[in-house]
Amino acid sequence: MSVIQVVSQYLAYKFPWWGVCHLKFDLIQKNISIHCLTPECRAAILRDAEGLAYLDIGIEKFVIVYPGYSDITIPHIPRKTA
């Protein structure tokens, strides 16, 4: 199983209300581009931006892409350990 398959299945399980979107994984920079097919999908992902930022799955940033709009980057925020 490839990295993108594992990550896509995890995201589909964690955020099933996003709807259909295409994922593109950059293995070197550890980025995922999420290409939204509808404005509703984009809005659903943006509502979960904080949840994405705190995911500790080895992704440095998520880039939300929708035609006609600027790309939105959600960087990984490491959890503070005491």
VMD Tcl script that builds the backbone (N, CA, C; Angstrom):
set m [mol new atoms 246]
animate dup $m
set s [atomselect $m all]
$s set {name element resname resid chain x y z} {
  {N N MET 1 A 0.850 -1.169 0.000}
  {CA C MET 1 A 0.000 0.000 0.000}
  {C C MET 1 A 0.899 1.236 0.000}
  {N N SER 2 A 0.583 2.201 -0.828}
  {CA C SER 2 A 1.403 3.404 -0.922}
  {C C SER 2 A 1.011 4.404 0.171}
  {N N VAL 3 A 1.870 5.390 0.365}
  {CA C VAL 3 A 1.625 6.429 1.365}
  {C C VAL 3 A 0.331 7.173 1.066}
  {N N ILE 4 A 0.112 7.537 -0.189}
  {CA C ILE 4 A -1.088 8.298 -0.536}
  {C C ILE 4 A -2.358 7.477 -0.299}
  {N N GLN 5 A -2.287 6.170 -0.498}
  {CA C GLN 5 A -3.448 5.327 -0.218}
  {C C GLN 5 A -3.765 5.316 1.270}
  {N N VAL 6 A -2.745 5.191 2.085}
  {CA C VAL 6 A -2.941 5.174 3.536}
  {C C VAL 6 A -3.497 6.511 4.008}
  {N N VAL 7 A -2.883 7.599 3.562}
  {CA C VAL 7 A -3.323 8.929 3.986}
  {C C VAL 7 A -4.738 9.217 3.486}
  {N N SER 8 A -5.043 8.862 2.247}
  {CA C SER 8 A -6.385 9.137 1.706}
  {C C SER 8 A -7.445 8.333 2.458}
  {N N GLN 9 A -7.147 7.097 2.803}
  {CA C GLN 9 A -8.102 6.298 3.567}
  {C C GLN 9 A -8.283 6.859 4.978}
  {N N TYR 10 A -7.201 7.316 5.579}
  {CA C TYR 10 A -7.288 7.914 6.904}
  {C C TYR 10 A -8.130 9.193 6.863}
  {N N LEU 11 A -7.868 10.063 5.885}
  {CA C LEU 11 A -8.628 11.309 5.770}
  {C C LEU 11 A -10.106 11.032 5.482}
  {N N ALA 12 A -10.388 10.037 4.653}
  {CA C ALA 12 A -11.780 9.678 4.354}
  {C C ALA 12 A -12.484 9.155 5.606}
  {N N TYR 13 A -11.757 8.448 6.455}
  {CA C TYR 13 A -12.332 7.944 7.713}
  {C C TYR 13 A -12.538 9.082 8.714}
  {N N LYS 14 A -11.533 9.954 8.831}
  {CA C LYS 14 A -11.551 11.036 9.825}
  {C C LYS 14 A -12.516 12.161 9.439}
  {N N PHE 15 A -12.618 12.468 8.136}
  {CA C PHE 15 A -13.438 13.580 7.653}
  {C C PHE 15 A -14.369 13.115 6.523}
  {N N PRO 16 A -15.319 12.237 6.786}
  {CA C PRO 16 A -16.152 11.689 5.700}
  {C C PRO 16 A -17.085 12.712 5.054}
  {N N TRP 17 A -17.351 13.820 5.702}
  {CA C TRP 17 A -18.277 14.832 5.176}
  {C C TRP 17 A -17.641 15.740 4.132}
  {N N TRP 18 A -16.339 15.591 3.845}
  {CA C TRP 18 A -15.688 16.434 2.843}
  {C C TRP 18 A -16.265 16.230 1.452}
  {N N GLY 19 A -16.664 15.036 1.150}
  {CA C GLY 19 A -17.132 14.749 -0.200}
  {C C GLY 19 A -15.970 14.308 -1.081}
  {N N VAL 20 A -16.146 14.428 -2.375}
  {CA C VAL 20 A -15.148 13.961 -3.331}
  {C C VAL 20 A -14.092 15.045 -3.571}
  {N N CYS 21 A -12.841 14.658 -3.465}
  {CA C CYS 21 A -11.728 15.547 -3.795}
  {C C CYS 21 A -10.563 14.677 -4.254}
  {N N HIS 22 A -9.646 15.280 -4.960}
  {CA C HIS 22 A -8.466 14.562 -5.444}
  {C C HIS 22 A -7.269 14.958 -4.594}
  {N N LEU 23 A -6.442 13.971 -4.267}
  {CA C LEU 23 A -5.260 14.221 -3.467}
  {C C LEU 23 A -4.007 14.022 -4.304}
  {N N LYS 24 A -3.033 14.872 -4.073}
  {CA C LYS 24 A -1.731 14.747 -4.729}
  {C C LYS 24 A -0.690 14.860 -3.630}
  {N N PHE 25 A 0.181 13.863 -3.536}
  {CA C PHE 25 A 1.168 13.807 -2.466}
  {C C PHE 25 A 2.553 14.110 -3.002}
  {N N ASP 26 A 3.251 15.057 -2.374}
  {CA C ASP 26 A 4.638 15.366 -2.698}
  {C C ASP 26 A 5.506 14.686 -1.644}
  {N N LEU 27 A 6.101 13.572 -2.006}
  {CA C LEU 27 A 6.863 12.744 -1.071}
  {C C LEU 27 A 8.078 13.470 -0.507}
  {N N ILE 28 A 8.746 14.279 -1.313}
  {CA C ILE 28 A 9.967 14.952 -0.873}
  {C C ILE 28 A 9.651 16.042 0.149}
  {N N GLN 29 A 8.677 16.904 -0.149}
  {CA C GLN 29 A 8.344 17.997 0.764}
  {C C GLN 29 A 7.293 17.607 1.799}
  {N N LYS 30 A 6.722 16.423 1.672}
  {CA C LYS 30 A 5.693 15.908 2.575}
  {C C LYS 30 A 4.470 16.825 2.628}
  {N N ASN 31 A 4.020 17.223 1.454}
  {CA C ASN 31 A 2.836 18.059 1.311}
  {C C ASN 31 A 1.736 17.281 0.611}
  {N N ILE 32 A 0.501 17.607 0.949}
  {CA C ILE 32 A -0.643 17.047 0.241}
  {C C ILE 32 A -1.450 18.188 -0.339}
  {N N SER 33 A -1.705 18.117 -1.634}
  {CA C SER 33 A -2.605 19.069 -2.289}
  {C C SER 33 A -3.970 18.409 -2.361}
  {N N ILE 34 A -4.974 19.108 -1.860}
  {CA C ILE 34 A -6.346 18.615 -1.893}
  {C C ILE 34 A -7.089 19.444 -2.930}
  {N N HIS 35 A -7.401 18.825 -4.065}
  {CA C HIS 35 A -8.093 19.504 -5.163}
  {C C HIS 35 A -9.597 19.285 -4.992}
  {N N CYS 36 A -10.288 20.338 -4.618}
  {CA C CYS 36 A -11.728 20.274 -4.365}
  {C C CYS 36 A -12.494 20.315 -5.682}
  {N N LEU 37 A -13.584 19.560 -5.739}
  {CA C LEU 37 A -14.406 19.539 -6.938}
  {C C LEU 37 A -15.606 20.469 -6.830}
  {N N THR 38 A -15.976 20.838 -5.612}
  {CA C THR 38 A -17.123 21.721 -5.408}
  {C C THR 38 A -16.781 22.761 -4.346}
  {N N PRO 39 A -17.475 23.891 -4.348}
  {CA C PRO 39 A -17.247 24.888 -3.295}
  {C C PRO 39 A -17.643 24.355 -1.915}
  {N N GLU 40 A -18.624 23.469 -1.865}
  {CA C GLU 40 A -19.041 22.880 -0.586}
  {C C GLU 40 A -17.929 22.019 0.005}
  {N N CYS 41 A -17.231 21.302 -0.847}
  {CA C CYS 41 A -16.090 20.495 -0.398}
  {C C CYS 41 A -15.003 21.398 0.177}
  {N N ARG 42 A -14.710 22.475 -0.519}
  {CA C ARG 42 A -13.689 23.428 -0.052}
  {C C ARG 42 A -14.087 24.012 1.300}
  {N N ALA 43 A -15.344 24.398 1.445}
  {CA C ALA 43 A -15.830 24.967 2.702}
  {C C ALA 43 A -15.756 23.956 3.835}
  {N N ALA 44 A -16.086 22.693 3.556}
  {CA C ALA 44 A -16.016 21.646 4.583}
  {C C ALA 44 A -14.578 21.436 5.051}
  {N N ILE 45 A -13.637 21.437 4.128}
  {CA C ILE 45 A -12.225 21.266 4.490}
  {C C ILE 45 A -11.744 22.454 5.317}
  {N N LEU 46 A -12.130 23.650 4.926}
  {CA C LEU 46 A -11.711 24.840 5.661}
  {C C LEU 46 A -12.291 24.860 7.072}
  {N N ARG 47 A -13.487 24.305 7.271}
  {CA C ARG 47 A -14.048 24.208 8.622}
  {C C ARG 47 A -13.201 23.290 9.498}
  {N N ASP 48 A -12.514 22.327 8.875}
  {CA C ASP 48 A -11.672 21.378 9.607}
  {C C ASP 48 A -10.198 21.757 9.574}
  {N N ALA 49 A -9.884 22.997 9.254}
  {CA C ALA 49 A -8.483 23.421 9.117}
  {C C ALA 49 A -7.681 23.191 10.385}
  {N N GLU 50 A -8.256 23.502 11.533}
  {CA C GLU 50 A -7.523 23.315 12.790}
  {C C GLU 50 A -7.245 21.833 13.043}
  {N N GLY 51 A -8.224 21.001 12.761}
  {CA C GLY 51 A -8.027 19.555 12.917}
  {C C GLY 51 A -6.928 19.039 12.007}
  {N N LEU 52 A -6.872 19.537 10.783}
  {CA C LEU 52 A -5.808 19.146 9.855}
  {C C LEU 52 A -4.445 19.606 10.355}
  {N N ALA 53 A -4.383 20.837 10.850}
  {CA C ALA 53 A -3.112 21.406 11.293}
  {C C ALA 53 A -2.496 20.594 12.426}
  {N N TYR 54 A -3.321 20.007 13.281}
  {CA C TYR 54 A -2.807 19.258 14.426}
  {C C TYR 54 A -2.642 17.763 14.164}
  {N N LEU 55 A -2.983 17.296 12.951}
  {CA C LEU 55 A -2.776 15.877 12.639}
  {C C LEU 55 A -1.291 15.556 12.657}
  {N N ASP 56 A -0.928 14.535 13.355}
  {CA C ASP 56 A 0.473 14.133 13.447}
  {C C ASP 56 A 0.675 12.858 12.626}
  {N N ILE 57 A 0.616 13.032 11.298}
  {CA C ILE 57 A 0.717 11.876 10.397}
  {C C ILE 57 A 1.881 12.023 9.419}
  {N N GLY 58 A 2.798 12.926 9.713}
  {CA C GLY 58 A 3.975 13.079 8.869}
  {C C GLY 58 A 3.796 14.010 7.686}
  {N N ILE 59 A 2.714 14.767 7.643}
  {CA C ILE 59 A 2.472 15.719 6.565}
  {C C ILE 59 A 2.852 17.103 7.070}
  {N N GLU 60 A 3.682 17.809 6.310}
  {CA C GLU 60 A 4.141 19.138 6.719}
  {C C GLU 60 A 3.108 20.220 6.446}
  {N N LYS 61 A 2.393 20.109 5.318}
  {CA C LYS 61 A 1.329 21.076 5.048}
  {C C LYS 61 A 0.328 20.511 4.058}
  {N N PHE 62 A -0.891 21.011 4.197}
  {CA C PHE 62 A -1.980 20.683 3.295}
  {C C PHE 62 A -2.254 21.927 2.459}
  {N N VAL 63 A -2.410 21.744 1.163}
  {CA C VAL 63 A -2.710 22.864 0.265}
  {C C VAL 63 A -4.089 22.599 -0.334}
  {N N ILE 64 A -5.031 23.516 -0.040}
  {CA C ILE 64 A -6.396 23.384 -0.531}
  {C C ILE 64 A -6.502 24.138 -1.855}
  {N N VAL 65 A -6.901 23.423 -2.900}
  {CA C VAL 65 A -6.946 23.987 -4.254}
  {C C VAL 65 A -8.379 23.909 -4.783}
  {N N TYR 66 A -8.860 25.040 -5.293}
  {CA C TYR 66 A -10.156 25.078 -5.968}
  {C C TYR 66 A -10.033 26.085 -7.105}
  {N N PRO 67 A -10.420 25.716 -8.322}
  {CA C PRO 67 A -10.273 26.616 -9.468}
  {C C PRO 67 A -10.964 27.959 -9.239}
  {N N GLY 68 A -10.260 29.030 -9.593}
  {CA C GLY 68 A -10.817 30.366 -9.477}
  {C C GLY 68 A -10.579 31.027 -8.131}
  {N N TYR 69 A -9.997 30.307 -7.191}
  {CA C TYR 69 A -9.717 30.846 -5.864}
  {C C TYR 69 A -8.235 30.653 -5.555}
  {N N SER 70 A -7.716 31.491 -4.663}
  {CA C SER 70 A -6.322 31.327 -4.238}
  {C C SER 70 A -6.180 30.039 -3.443}
  {N N ASP 71 A -5.019 29.396 -3.592}
  {CA C ASP 71 A -4.738 28.198 -2.814}
  {C C ASP 71 A -4.581 28.582 -1.348}
  {N N ILE 72 A -5.026 27.715 -0.469}
  {CA C ILE 72 A -4.915 27.945 0.964}
  {C C ILE 72 A -3.992 26.880 1.534}
  {N N THR 73 A -2.986 27.311 2.284}
  {CA C THR 73 A -2.026 26.394 2.876}
  {C C THR 73 A -2.303 26.257 4.368}
  {N N ILE 74 A -2.392 25.021 4.819}
  {CA C ILE 74 A -2.582 24.723 6.236}
  {C C ILE 74 A -1.332 23.992 6.710}
  {N N PRO 75 A -0.444 24.668 7.452}
  {CA C PRO 75 A 0.781 24.024 7.914}
  {C C PRO 75 A 0.525 23.129 9.125}
  {N N HIS 76 A 1.389 22.137 9.287}
  {CA C HIS 76 A 1.315 21.263 10.459}
  {C C HIS 76 A 1.745 22.047 11.693}
  {N N ILE 77 A 1.000 21.935 12.774}
  {CA C ILE 77 A 1.349 22.562 14.046}
  {C C ILE 77 A 1.689 21.445 15.020}
  {N N PRO 78 A 2.970 21.345 15.404}
  {CA C PRO 78 A 3.352 20.285 16.338}
  {C C PRO 78 A 2.693 20.493 17.705}
  {N N ARG 79 A 2.319 19.407 18.314}
  {CA C ARG 79 A 1.732 19.469 19.654}
  {C C ARG 79 A 2.851 19.703 20.661}
  {N N LYS 80 A 2.566 20.524 21.636}
  {CA C LYS 80 A 3.552 20.803 22.682}
  {C C LYS 80 A 3.548 19.651 23.678}
  {N N THR 81 A 4.735 19.188 24.013}
  {CA C THR 81 A 4.862 18.137 25.006}
  {C C THR 81 A 5.445 18.727 26.274}
  {N N ALA 82 A 4.936 18.274 27.381}
  {CA C ALA 82 A 5.398 18.823 28.672}
  {C C ALA 82 A 6.524 18.033 29.241}
}
mol reanalyze $m
mol bondsrecalc $m
mol representation Tube
mol addrep $m
